[in-house]
Amino acid sequence: MPAITADTTTLPRMSAAALDSTERPVKSLTRGPRGYEGEGFPVVRAFAGVPAAVLDPFIHMDQMGEVDYEPGEPKGTDWHPHRGFETVTYMIDGRFQHQDSTGGGGLIENGATQWMTAGSGILHIETPPAELVESGGLFHGIQLWVNLPAKDKFLTPRYQNLEAGNVELVASPDGGALIRIIAGELDGHAGPGATHTPITVAHATIAPGASVSVPWREDFNALAYVLSGRGTVGAEARPIEQGQLAVFGKGDRLTVTADTGQDGNRPALEVLLLGGQPIREPVAHYGPFVMNTREQLVEAIEDFQAGRLGIVPPDAIMPHTSNR
């Protein structure tokens, strides 16, 4: 898993848990079903079966892959619209090419993150670059949808390219875990992502038998999704493994521990930690649009059909088709 790595002995360490800290209990464990997105790339629907009120301010999350493509197999999406929220695409392994109708875009690879604020409306495409289609290779990432409050639904669209080297790296107190902070703040360490909705997103690699306990804002919800490996979550040590999501209850700290024995091809427990300040507003969600009312959804569809969400640029990249 080549998302940026580092020697934890040289990194700043997070603070040990205070004696008066309150461990967040595990409220639920769910397993995301597998499906297909875009032109047919495999995903795990990480939030399936979890109540929307518990996820707020998050709307949707897919684990893309992990899949080792044969030559000619890699697939992406065609051009499509978004309005009313932000998409966060974190590429752990492999490469994805992005382009949007406002001029944003670029190559996302090996630990980089593309943060797109759809706001008032945007068209975009995400597709593997031609060389990856030709060669095949490993593809693994996450796409997260972050809601915007009503006051920000019609913001001017914006694109942020967060290279792997910009991510804030910290170690657990004993050095047994590497934590990559993509957005938000943990124990005084801040990630590079600029967000409209207060959130924290971090990727932790936890060595076999090691544990990470991180301080967590009490006004945030708290989720842990296992990308690979197995371990336990919470002070009650609930077993968890790849493809499962843990939802935590109230408190100011959350703990994840890696099992001593991991699979040979998965040497550590890889976990995505995320949470945010709930928006607590009505949500009307239809396909690529996340609004507050049904009327706004109808308006979004009409605006898309009329070309008011942008146009595909003349130099547009297009999905790659295989001759196999």
C-alpha positions as CSV (number, residue, x, y, z in Angstrom):
1,M,0.0,0.0,0.0
2,P,2.2,2.9,-1.2
3,A,0.2,5.8,0.1
4,I,3.0,7.9,1.5
5,T,5.0,6.1,4.2
6,A,7.6,7.3,6.7
7,D,9.8,6.1,9.5
8,T,7.7,6.7,12.6
9,T,10.8,7.1,14.8
10,T,11.5,10.4,13.0
11,L,8.0,11.9,13.1
12,P,6.3,14.0,15.8
13,R,4.3,11.9,18.2
14,M,0.7,12.4,19.3
15,S,0.1,12.9,23.0
16,A,-0.7,10.0,25.2
17,A,-4.3,9.7,26.4
18,A,-5.1,12.0,29.4
19,L,-6.4,10.3,32.6
20,D,-9.7,12.2,32.3
21,S,-10.3,11.4,28.7
22,T,-13.6,9.6,27.7
23,E,-13.3,6.6,25.3
24,R,-15.9,6.6,22.6
25,P,-17.9,3.3,22.7
26,V,-18.7,1.4,19.5
27,K,-22.4,1.9,18.6
28,S,-22.5,-0.2,15.5
29,L,-20.5,-2.3,13.0
30,T,-21.6,-2.8,9.4
31,R,-20.2,-4.4,6.3
32,G,-20.4,-2.6,3.0
33,P,-21.8,-4.6,0.0
34,R,-19.8,-4.8,-3.2
35,G,-21.0,-3.1,-6.4
36,Y,-19.8,-1.3,-9.5
37,E,-19.5,2.4,-10.3
38,G,-19.0,4.5,-13.5
39,E,-18.0,2.4,-16.5
40,G,-17.8,-0.7,-14.2
41,F,-15.0,-0.4,-11.7
42,P,-15.5,-2.4,-8.4
43,V,-16.4,-0.6,-5.2
44,V,-17.4,-1.3,-1.6
45,R,-20.4,0.8,-0.5
46,A,-18.9,1.7,2.9
47,F,-21.9,3.5,4.4
48,A,-24.6,1.1,3.3
49,G,-27.2,0.4,6.0
50,V,-26.0,3.2,8.3
51,P,-28.7,5.9,9.1
52,A,-28.0,9.2,7.4
53,A,-28.3,11.1,10.7
54,V,-25.4,9.1,12.1
55,L,-23.2,9.9,9.1
56,D,-24.0,13.6,8.9
57,P,-22.1,15.6,7.5
58,F,-21.1,12.7,5.2
59,I,-23.4,11.5,2.5
60,H,-21.7,8.6,0.7
61,M,-18.3,6.7,0.6
62,D,-17.0,4.1,-1.8
63,Q,-13.8,2.1,-1.4
64,M,-12.6,1.8,-5.0
65,G,-10.9,-1.5,-5.5
66,E,-8.5,-2.9,-4.2
67,V,-8.1,-4.6,-7.6
68,D,-5.1,-5.7,-9.7
69,Y,-6.2,-5.0,-13.3
70,E,-5.0,-6.9,-16.3
71,P,-4.0,-4.8,-19.3
72,G,-7.0,-3.3,-20.9
73,E,-9.3,-3.7,-17.9
74,P,-9.0,-0.4,-15.9
75,K,-12.2,1.7,-16.0
76,G,-13.4,5.0,-14.7
77,T,-16.4,7.3,-15.1
78,D,-17.8,9.3,-18.0
79,W,-18.5,13.0,-17.8
80,H,-21.2,13.6,-15.1
81,P,-22.6,16.5,-13.0
82,H,-22.6,17.3,-9.3
83,R,-24.2,20.1,-7.2
84,G,-24.5,20.9,-3.5
85,F,-21.6,19.0,-1.9
86,E,-17.9,18.2,-2.1
87,T,-16.2,15.0,-3.5
88,V,-12.9,13.8,-1.9
89,T,-11.0,11.3,-4.0
90,Y,-8.0,9.7,-2.1
91,M,-5.8,7.5,-4.2
92,I,-4.0,5.0,-2.1
93,D,-2.6,2.9,-4.9
94,G,-2.5,3.5,-8.6
95,R,-3.5,6.5,-10.7
96,F,-6.7,8.3,-11.6
97,Q,-7.0,11.3,-14.0
98,H,-9.5,14.1,-13.2
99,Q,-10.8,16.9,-15.4
100,D,-13.7,19.3,-14.7
101,S,-15.7,22.0,-16.5
102,T,-14.0,24.8,-14.6
103,G,-10.5,24.0,-15.7
104,G,-9.5,22.0,-12.6
105,G,-7.9,18.6,-12.8
106,G,-4.8,16.5,-13.0
107,L,-3.3,13.1,-12.1
108,I,-4.1,11.7,-8.6
109,E,-1.7,9.0,-7.6
110,N,-0.2,7.1,-4.6
111,G,-1.3,9.0,-1.6
112,A,-2.6,12.2,-3.3
113,T,-6.1,13.6,-2.8
114,Q,-8.4,15.5,-5.2
115,W,-10.9,17.8,-3.3
116,M,-13.6,19.1,-5.5
117,T,-16.2,21.5,-4.2
118,A,-19.1,21.1,-6.6
119,G,-21.1,23.9,-5.0
120,S,-23.5,25.5,-7.6
121,G,-22.7,22.9,-10.2
122,I,-19.9,21.3,-12.1
123,L,-19.2,18.6,-14.7
124,H,-16.3,16.2,-14.3
125,I,-14.7,13.0,-15.3
126,E,-12.4,10.5,-13.4
127,T,-10.7,7.9,-15.5
128,P,-7.5,5.9,-15.4
129,P,-4.8,7.4,-17.6
130,A,-4.1,5.7,-21.0
131,E,-0.8,4.1,-19.8
132,L,-2.5,2.4,-16.9
133,V,-5.2,1.0,-19.2
134,E,-2.5,-0.4,-21.4
135,S,-0.3,-1.8,-18.7
136,G,-2.9,-2.8,-16.0
137,G,-1.9,-2.6,-12.4
138,L,-3.1,-2.1,-8.9
139,F,-5.9,0.4,-8.3
140,H,-7.2,1.3,-4.8
141,G,-8.8,4.5,-3.4
142,I,-11.6,6.1,-1.6
143,Q,-14.3,8.6,-2.7
144,L,-16.1,10.4,0.0
145,W,-19.0,12.8,-0.4
146,V,-19.1,15.7,2.2
147,N,-22.4,17.6,2.4
148,L,-22.5,21.4,2.3
149,P,-24.8,23.5,4.5
150,A,-27.7,25.3,2.8
151,K,-25.7,28.6,2.9
152,D,-22.9,27.0,0.9
153,K,-24.9,24.9,-1.6
154,F,-24.3,27.5,-4.4
155,L,-20.7,28.3,-3.8
156,T,-18.5,28.8,-6.8
157,P,-17.0,25.4,-7.6
158,R,-13.4,24.9,-6.5
159,Y,-10.7,22.3,-7.0
160,Q,-7.9,21.4,-4.6
161,N,-5.0,19.1,-5.5
162,L,-3.4,17.7,-2.3
163,E,-0.2,15.9,-3.2
164,A,0.9,13.1,-1.0
165,G,3.9,15.1,0.2
166,N,1.5,17.8,1.6
167,V,-0.2,15.4,4.0
168,E,0.6,15.9,7.7
169,L,2.4,12.8,9.1
170,V,2.4,12.0,12.8
171,A,3.1,8.8,14.8
172,S,1.3,7.3,17.7
173,P,2.9,7.8,21.1
174,D,4.8,4.4,20.9
175,G,5.6,4.7,17.2
176,G,3.5,1.7,16.3
177,A,1.1,3.6,14.0
178,L,1.6,6.1,11.2
179,I,-1.2,8.6,10.8
180,R,-1.7,10.7,7.6
181,I,-3.9,13.7,8.3
182,I,-5.6,14.7,5.0
183,A,-8.1,17.3,6.4
184,G,-9.0,18.7,9.8
185,E,-6.9,18.5,13.0
186,L,-5.7,15.8,15.4
187,D,-3.9,16.7,18.6
188,G,-2.8,20.0,17.2
189,H,-1.6,18.6,13.9
190,A,-3.5,19.9,10.8
191,G,-4.0,18.4,7.4
192,P,-3.8,20.4,4.1
193,G,-7.4,20.1,3.0
194,A,-9.5,23.3,3.2
195,T,-13.1,22.4,4.1
196,H,-16.3,24.3,4.2
197,T,-17.8,21.8,6.7
198,P,-15.6,21.1,9.8
199,I,-14.4,17.6,9.4
200,T,-11.4,15.3,10.1
201,V,-10.1,12.7,7.6
202,A,-7.0,10.6,8.4
203,H,-5.5,7.3,7.2
204,A,-3.8,5.2,9.9
205,T,-1.4,2.3,9.3
206,I,-1.2,0.3,12.5
207,A,1.5,-2.3,12.9
208,P,0.5,-5.8,14.1
209,G,-0.2,-5.8,17.8
210,A,0.0,-2.0,18.0
211,S,-2.8,0.4,19.0
212,V,-3.6,4.0,18.2
213,S,-5.8,6.2,20.4
214,V,-6.5,9.6,19.1
215,P,-8.3,12.6,20.6
216,W,-11.5,13.5,18.9
217,R,-13.7,16.6,19.0
218,E,-16.7,16.0,21.2
219,D,-19.0,17.9,18.8
220,F,-17.9,15.6,15.8
221,N,-19.3,12.2,15.0
222,A,-16.7,9.5,14.6
223,L,-16.3,6.7,12.1
224,A,-13.6,4.1,11.4
225,Y,-13.5,2.2,8.1
226,V,-11.1,-0.8,7.6
227,L,-9.3,-0.6,4.3
228,S,-7.4,-3.8,4.9
229,G,-6.3,-6.1,7.7
230,R,-8.1,-6.9,10.9
231,G,-8.1,-5.7,14.5
232,T,-10.4,-4.3,17.2
233,V,-12.1,-0.9,17.8
234,G,-13.1,0.8,21.0
235,A,-12.2,0.2,24.6
236,E,-14.5,-2.9,24.4
237,A,-12.2,-4.3,21.7
238,R,-14.9,-5.1,19.1
239,P,-13.4,-7.3,16.3
240,I,-13.3,-5.5,12.9
241,E,-11.9,-6.4,9.5
242,Q,-11.6,-5.2,5.9
243,G,-14.8,-3.7,4.5
244,Q,-16.4,-3.0,7.9
245,L,-17.4,0.4,9.3
246,A,-17.5,1.3,13.0
247,V,-19.7,4.1,14.3
248,F,-18.6,5.4,17.7
249,G,-20.8,7.0,20.4
250,K,-20.1,10.1,22.5
251,G,-16.7,10.8,24.0
252,D,-13.4,12.6,23.3
253,R,-11.1,9.8,22.2
254,L,-11.3,6.7,19.9
255,T,-9.1,3.7,19.8
256,V,-8.2,1.1,17.1
257,T,-5.9,-1.9,17.7
258,A,-4.3,-4.2,15.1
259,D,-4.4,-7.9,15.6
260,T,-1.0,-9.5,16.2
261,G,-1.5,-11.8,13.3
262,Q,-2.2,-10.3,9.9
263,D,-2.4,-11.8,6.4
264,G,1.0,-12.1,4.6
265,N,-0.1,-9.8,1.8
266,R,-1.6,-7.3,4.3
267,P,1.2,-6.7,6.9
268,A,-0.7,-4.0,8.9
269,L,-4.1,-2.8,9.7
270,E,-5.1,0.1,7.4
271,V,-8.0,2.3,8.7
272,L,-9.6,5.5,7.6
273,L,-10.7,7.7,10.5
274,L,-13.3,10.3,9.8
275,G,-15.8,12.5,11.5
276,G,-17.3,16.0,11.3
277,Q,-19.7,18.5,12.8
278,P,-23.3,17.4,11.9
279,I,-25.1,20.0,9.7
280,R,-28.5,18.9,10.9
281,E,-30.4,20.2,7.9
282,P,-32.9,18.4,5.6
283,V,-31.2,16.4,2.9
284,A,-32.7,15.7,-0.5
285,H,-30.4,13.3,-2.4
286,Y,-30.8,12.1,-6.0
287,G,-27.9,10.6,-7.9
288,P,-25.2,13.3,-8.3
289,F,-27.1,16.0,-6.5
290,V,-27.3,16.6,-2.8
291,M,-29.7,19.5,-1.9
292,N,-32.1,20.5,0.9
293,T,-35.5,20.1,-0.9
294,R,-37.1,18.2,-3.7
295,E,-37.7,21.4,-5.6
296,Q,-34.0,22.1,-5.5
297,L,-33.3,18.6,-6.9
298,V,-35.7,19.3,-9.8
299,E,-34.0,22.6,-10.4
300,A,-30.6,20.9,-10.5
301,I,-31.8,18.3,-13.0
302,E,-33.3,21.1,-15.2
303,D,-30.1,23.2,-14.9
304,F,-28.0,20.2,-15.9
305,Q,-30.2,19.4,-18.9
306,A,-30.0,23.1,-20.0
307,G,-26.2,23.2,-19.8
308,R,-26.1,25.6,-16.8
309,L,-23.9,23.3,-14.7
310,G,-21.0,23.7,-17.2
311,I,-20.0,22.3,-20.5
312,V,-17.5,19.6,-21.4
313,P,-14.4,21.5,-22.5
314,P,-13.0,21.1,-26.1
315,D,-9.9,19.4,-24.9
316,A,-11.8,16.9,-22.7
317,I,-10.4,13.6,-21.8
318,M,-12.7,10.7,-22.4
319,P,-13.3,7.3,-20.9
320,H,-10.9,4.7,-22.4
321,T,-12.5,1.8,-24.1
322,S,-10.8,-1.6,-24.5
323,N,-10.6,-3.5,-27.7
324,R,-10.2,-6.8,-25.8
